[in-house]
Amino acid sequence: MALDAAHSTLVLVDYQQRLMPAIHRGTEVIDQALRLAQGARALSVPIVGTEQNPRGLGANVTRLREHCDPTLSKMHFDACPDGLLAWLRRADLQHRSQVVVAGCEAHVCLMQTALGLLRDGRPVWVVADASGSRRADDHAMAMAHLRQAGARIVGVEMVLFEWLGTCEHPRFKDLLAIVKAAPG
């Protein structure tokens, strides 16, 4: 199954200001998530963010939060019972069955949210290079578990170019600029 921007929603899980300094490759993870969000925005893909216990961990990083249509506060590690499924089931989003997910920590909130979406019968793409954990081993184990559970493990550029489908897409140059502006 190919990703289609017209049928996709992007979920950005818990890129919280107090958490990100402890995340392995945290700055790179934020930069990749920002590229993903900018591409989604350029292609009119709805974006929802989540924040785990924001009173304790604070708000999401501002430059990501500003791209989110809503940001849902949650207490469960899986965002599904704390409003994510209700938001995705809105009438204006019914045709958007594909869910692209990225976030932190990969082996906790991101993984449990992706598993919840899979249980709901949704095709899920997990963006590995825009996701992070405190330890690299935890990230690797989460990606292996999610792949085994049926999620597709992808990278930011894979998602952006799959959403485009062709270099003749009217937003191709916009997304190419986002890709070329990537740090490092």
Residue, then its C-alpha position, 0 to 999 in steps of 0.5 A: m500500500a502506497l502512502d497518499a497525502a490525500h488519505s494521510t494524517l500525521v501524528l506527532v507524539d510527545y516532542q516535549q521541551r523537558l524531554m528532548p534534551a535527554i533523547h539520543r540525537g534529540t536535536e536531529v530528531i526534532d529537525q527531522a520531525l520539523r521537515l516532516a511537519q513542513g512537508a505535511r503542511a505543504l501538502s495539506v495533510p492534517i497534523v495532530g500533536t500529543e503531549q504526555n502529562p504536560r503539567g509534568l513534562g511541559a509543552n511540545v517544542t514550539r516550532l513543532r507545536e505550531h504546525c499541529d492542528p490540535t495538540l492533545s493532552k494525555m495521561h495514557f502512554d497510548a494517545c488513542p484513549d485520550g482523544l486521538l481516535a476521536w479526533l481521527r474519526r471526525a467526519d471531515l477526516q473519515h477518508r484519511s485512513q493512513v496514519v504517519v506517526a513519529g515521536c518520543e519516546a519511541h519505545v513507550c508513547l510512540m510505540q503504544t500509540a502506533l499499536g493502538l492505531l493498528r488495533d483500530g485497523r488503521p495502516v500505520w507508517v512509523v517515521a524512524d528518523a523523526s523518532g527518538s528514545r533516551r537510548a539508541d537500543d530502545h529505539a531499535m527495539a521499538m522499531a523491530h517490535l512495530r515492524q513485527a506488529g504490522a507497522r511500516i518503518v520509514g524515513v522522512e524523505m521516504v514519506l515526503f516523496e511517496w506523498l508527492g508520487t511524481c516530480e510533476h506534482p505542483r508542490f514538488k519544488d516546495l518539498l525539494a527545498i525542505v529536503k535540501a534544507a536538511p541539516g547535516 
